[in-house]
Each structure stands twice: as structure tokens, then as C-alpha cells.
Amino acid sequence: MKRGEERAGFEALATAGADDAAAKALADRLKTKLDADGLKSLAALWLHTAAAAPERVAGIYDAAAEGWLGAPVGGRPAQFADAPPEPIPAAFWQGLWGLLDEPPGKLTAPNVTTRTAALAGEVSPNIQGRVAQAAMAYPGVPAAVAQGMPRRFTLEALARGPAGSLAATFHSLIVDNGFDLEVLDRDGLGLDKLPSPLGYLNARILQCHDLWHIVGGYQTTALHEVAISGFQLGQFGHHYSAMFLGMVLTRVAFERPEGGPLLLDTILSAWAHGRRTPPLLGVDWEAVWDRPTAEVRRRLGVSAYVSPWPADLFEQLSAAA
């Protein structure tokens, strides 16, 4: 099959979507015998939830996780609106294929982030409102949003945390790695102008992403950046994470299908972790800054992520090459 025909078929699958039973059957089949066509079908379904039907994220990923992991996820129930999928514009596919055609050496982390975020701007204009409505169905989101835009964290406050505390650990992660405390400037992005609850959700994830790495037990490695996207998606249907994971699985399905088990193990175990973990979105972190991370986890009912693969696997492979 020619590349153009193959991509057109994939686009048709992603546009049409499928039900939860199909997602479970696909994952079940892939677990028994990996094949590139099945992996592409699952990737198309994940992109369908990101670009056409955000209300379908929880059902599709729960079903895929059950098929792949062999047991129901058991996440907190949520009721999502039933709506037909949006059309996926041609500009979205142009952006996706352009991203996938980039040589691996040019796909730096900032480049992937920027290009994936740009994909979210190429979907139907109706998607933003549907993402906002779907997010409010996830446990803990309405209560968190009701608190108003989150207060900013400060390095000064974190520096006052005693040795071994969550604050001290967070401070070291930011300072030692040269990270920005909120990743991007919320005011410059105009997050307060987004429809509720998207302004809150985007501001909160900018300030809590690295904090969730610590509390959730995710390392700051390439593989665990993929994993924590699954965790964030399971917690509140994070739209960027849905887009990112759909893109990543698509790239693997087309270029390195033998990497499918690694990716599905990682993403779906982290998705299940996010669904089973009590909502972290609205936690008053300042109230627990001075407590050790292990104690904070106990208080919040959080179990650290158990990685099915070495967290630094990609770094090991890169060093070996």
C-alpha cells in the first residue's frame, strides 16, 4: 500500500472512531499478538478522542487498559455528555503528518511540546467547549475549579521547607534542573480568558506538573514524561495529554511497531494509576509543604507509580548507541 493511501485510511479510522468494546478488543488482540495494523487502529481511536470526541477519552482508555492489563481499571465513575464526533480538519492532518515526518534527531522535547500544542489549535472550533464540559465530569474537577485561579508558588516559600520535606524536594527539582516554577507564563498565555474550567486547568497543570512527578512517583526521564501524560489524562482528561499520547502512539505504529508493548505498558499503567489515585487537582499543597513526601502520599491516599520498564530506559539506549 502506498503511503498516501495508508495515511488516508488511518484518517478515516480516526474520523469515524469506534466504541469502547472495540478499544478493549483491539488492546486484547495486541496483547496476544502485536501487529502494526492493530496498533494503528488503536492509535487512530486515541486521536479520535483528542481531535473529535473528548467525551470518549475515559471510556476508550478504560477499555484499552482493561484489554491490555487484563483487569478493569476501577476508576471513579463519571457521566459524560453524548455527542456526535466533530469533523477533523485537513489542517490537523497536515500538522500531524508534518510532525511525524520530522527526523528523530530534530524532535527535541520543546519542539514536540510546541508542535503538539499547535495540533490542538487545528481541531474544530467546537472542541474547546466540549473539552471544558468533559473535564467537569471528572472527579474532583468541579470542587477544584470552584476555588478560583490557583495562587502562584514561589521559590522563596519552597526554600523555607525543612530538609526532606515536599517543599525542599520540589525546590531542589526546580533549581537543580534549571526548570521554571510554572513552566510557562500564565498571564502571557492569557489563561484567564479561556472558558471555564480551561483557564484553571491549564494554570494548575503548569504549576503542578513537576510537583505531580514527585508525589506520583514519576521520574523526570523521557519515558516517564510519556507516563505522566497518561496519569494526567486519567486524572482529569487533560486535552494536551490526549493529543500527545495519540501522536506518540501513531508515530510508533507507523515507524516502530515493535515498540508498541513498551508504550502501551507505560501509558496504560499510568492511565490506570491516574484513574485510581484520588484527585490531586484541588489539593492545598501549601498546607503540606513542610511534610515528607511519603507522609503527603499517605495523607492524600496516593501510591507511587510502579513503572513496568526502567524509568531511564531511553537514556540508557541513547548512551549505548
Secondary structure, DSSP 8 states (H G I E B T S, - for coil): --HHHHHHHHHHHHHH---HHHHHHHHHHHHHS--HHHHHHHHHHHHHHHHT-GGGHHHHHHHHHHHHHSS------------------HHHHHHHHHHHTS-GGG--HHHHHHHHHHHHTTS-TTHHHHHHHHHTTSTTHHHHHTT-S-----HHHHHTS-TTBHHHHHHHHHHHHT--TTSS-HHHHTGGGS-TTHHHHHHHHHHHHHHHHHHHT--SSHHHHHHHHHHHHHHH--HHHHHHHHHHHHHHHHH-GGGHHHHHHHHHHHHHHHHHS---TT--GGGGTTSBHHHHHHHHT------SS-TTHHHHHHHH-
